[in-house]
Amino acid sequence: MTDRSAFSPWDEARARAVIGALQDLPGACLPVLHALQAEFGYIHAEAIPLVAEALVLSTAEVVGVVEFYSDFRREPPAGSVIKICLADACRSMGSEALVAHIEHLAGTRMGETAVGAAIAIEPVYCLGNCALSPAISVGGRLHGRVTPEKASRLVAGQP
């Protein structure tokens, strides 16, 4: 499970330092955004203009990158993020039933995460684990051949 305490609270000076360390890389936008999310747990709204200024981009370009890539968050993360693969291979092996089961366990619907929630459920369209479908990721750890019973254990924090 993701530990929210692993992330720093938003701090503009710290964000500027993270950006400054990577801004000279070729194609720095993605590495900078990944580093900011690794530091703070999400891309804070105040980080967008800082990234744009440092990389000589418009704020719209930076927002476009953040919105395009589903791994970037614009809000602080839940305590644990569960990603459920909804690509064809996983769908054919029951991932839609897993969605309903995990939503019931978590008491929240996919894509509806309250700030500070214990669990967020996010759809993804390939976890690269097709041979072991249906696949989910819990707190960044990949799991295959997930049954409702296995999902219950994983949501509870058990292997």
C-alpha positions as CSV (number, residue, x, y, z in Angstrom):
1,M,0.0,0.0,0.0
2,T,1.1,3.6,-0.6
3,D,2.3,5.5,2.4
4,R,1.2,9.1,2.2
5,S,3.8,10.0,4.7
6,A,6.5,9.1,2.1
7,F,5.7,12.4,0.3
8,S,6.8,15.9,1.2
9,P,4.2,18.5,1.9
10,W,3.9,21.1,-1.0
11,D,6.8,23.6,-0.8
12,E,7.6,26.0,-3.6
13,A,11.3,26.2,-2.8
14,R,11.6,22.4,-2.8
15,A,9.7,22.2,-6.1
16,R,12.0,24.8,-7.7
17,A,15.0,22.7,-6.5
18,V,13.5,19.5,-8.1
19,I,12.8,21.3,-11.3
20,G,16.2,23.0,-11.4
21,A,18.0,19.6,-11.0
22,L,16.3,18.3,-14.2
23,Q,15.5,21.2,-16.4
24,D,18.5,20.9,-18.6
25,L,17.7,17.3,-19.7
26,P,16.6,16.9,-23.3
27,G,12.8,16.6,-23.2
28,A,12.8,17.5,-19.5
29,C,9.0,17.9,-19.1
30,L,8.2,14.3,-18.3
31,P,11.2,13.7,-16.0
32,V,10.5,16.9,-14.1
33,L,6.8,16.1,-13.7
34,H,7.7,12.5,-12.5
35,A,10.2,13.9,-10.0
36,L,7.6,16.4,-8.7
37,Q,5.0,13.7,-8.3
38,A,7.6,11.4,-6.6
39,E,8.4,14.3,-4.2
40,F,4.9,15.5,-3.4
41,G,2.7,12.6,-4.4
42,Y,0.9,14.7,-7.0
43,I,1.4,17.7,-9.4
44,H,0.4,20.7,-7.3
45,A,-1.4,23.4,-9.2
46,E,1.3,25.9,-8.3
47,A,4.0,23.6,-9.8
48,I,2.5,24.0,-13.3
49,P,3.7,27.6,-13.9
50,L,7.0,26.8,-12.3
51,V,7.6,24.0,-14.7
52,A,6.4,26.1,-17.6
53,E,8.8,29.0,-16.7
54,A,11.8,26.7,-16.2
55,L,11.3,24.8,-19.4
56,V,10.2,27.8,-21.5
57,L,6.8,26.2,-22.2
58,S,3.3,27.6,-21.9
59,T,1.2,26.6,-18.9
60,A,-1.2,25.0,-21.4
61,E,1.5,22.8,-22.7
62,V,2.4,21.6,-19.2
63,V,-1.2,21.0,-18.3
64,G,-1.7,19.1,-21.5
65,V,1.2,16.7,-20.6
66,V,-0.2,16.3,-17.0
67,E,-3.7,15.6,-18.3
68,F,-2.6,13.3,-21.2
69,Y,-0.7,10.8,-19.0
70,S,-2.9,8.9,-16.6
71,D,-0.2,8.3,-14.1
72,F,0.0,12.0,-13.1
73,R,-2.3,13.1,-10.3
74,R,-3.5,16.7,-9.7
75,E,-4.7,15.9,-6.1
76,P,-2.9,14.3,-3.2
77,P,-3.1,10.5,-3.5
78,A,-5.2,8.2,-1.5
79,G,-3.5,6.0,1.1
80,S,-3.5,3.2,-1.5
81,V,-4.0,3.3,-5.3
82,I,-5.5,0.3,-6.9
83,K,-5.2,0.2,-10.7
84,I,-7.4,-2.3,-12.5
85,C,-6.6,-3.3,-16.1
86,L,-9.5,-2.9,-18.4
87,A,-7.8,-3.9,-21.6
88,D,-9.2,-6.7,-23.7
89,A,-7.2,-9.6,-22.3
90,C,-8.1,-8.6,-18.7
91,R,-11.7,-7.8,-19.5
92,S,-12.1,-11.3,-21.1
93,M,-10.8,-12.8,-17.9
94,G,-13.1,-10.9,-15.5
95,S,-11.6,-7.5,-14.7
96,E,-15.0,-5.9,-14.8
97,A,-16.2,-8.2,-12.0
98,L,-13.1,-7.2,-10.0
99,V,-14.0,-3.5,-10.4
100,A,-17.4,-4.1,-8.9
101,H,-15.9,-6.3,-6.1
102,I,-13.2,-3.8,-5.2
103,E,-15.6,-0.9,-5.3
104,H,-17.8,-2.7,-2.8
105,L,-14.8,-3.5,-0.6
106,A,-13.4,0.1,-0.7
107,G,-16.8,1.8,-0.4
108,T,-15.9,4.1,-3.3
109,R,-16.4,4.0,-7.1
110,M,-13.6,3.9,-9.7
111,G,-12.3,7.4,-10.4
112,E,-14.1,9.0,-7.4
113,T,-11.4,9.6,-4.8
114,A,-11.9,11.9,-1.9
115,V,-8.8,13.8,-0.8
116,G,-7.3,11.8,2.0
117,A,-9.3,8.7,1.2
118,A,-7.9,5.3,2.2
119,I,-8.2,3.8,-1.3
120,A,-8.4,5.1,-4.8
121,I,-9.5,2.9,-7.7
122,E,-8.2,3.8,-11.1
123,P,-8.7,2.3,-14.5
124,V,-5.7,1.5,-16.7
125,Y,-5.7,0.0,-20.2
126,C,-2.7,-2.2,-19.9
127,L,-0.4,-3.2,-17.1
128,G,1.7,-5.4,-19.4
129,N,0.7,-8.6,-17.6
130,C,-1.7,-10.0,-20.2
131,A,-0.5,-13.6,-19.8
132,L,-1.6,-13.4,-16.2
133,S,-4.9,-11.6,-16.6
134,P,-6.8,-10.2,-14.9
135,A,-4.2,-7.9,-13.5
136,I,-4.2,-5.2,-10.9
137,S,-1.6,-3.0,-9.3
138,V,-1.9,-2.3,-5.6
139,G,0.3,0.5,-4.3
140,G,2.5,0.1,-7.4
141,R,2.9,-3.6,-7.0
142,L,1.7,-5.8,-9.9
143,H,-0.5,-8.8,-9.3
144,G,-1.8,-11.3,-11.9
145,R,-4.6,-13.9,-12.0
146,V,-6.5,-11.9,-9.5
147,T,-9.7,-13.5,-8.3
148,P,-12.2,-11.7,-6.0
149,E,-10.8,-13.6,-3.1
150,K,-7.3,-12.5,-3.9
151,A,-8.5,-9.0,-4.4
152,S,-10.1,-9.0,-0.9
153,R,-6.7,-10.1,0.6
154,L,-4.8,-7.4,-1.4
155,V,-7.2,-4.7,-0.4
156,A,-6.8,-5.8,3.2
157,G,-3.1,-5.5,2.9
158,Q,-2.4,-9.2,2.9
159,P,-0.3,-11.1,0.3
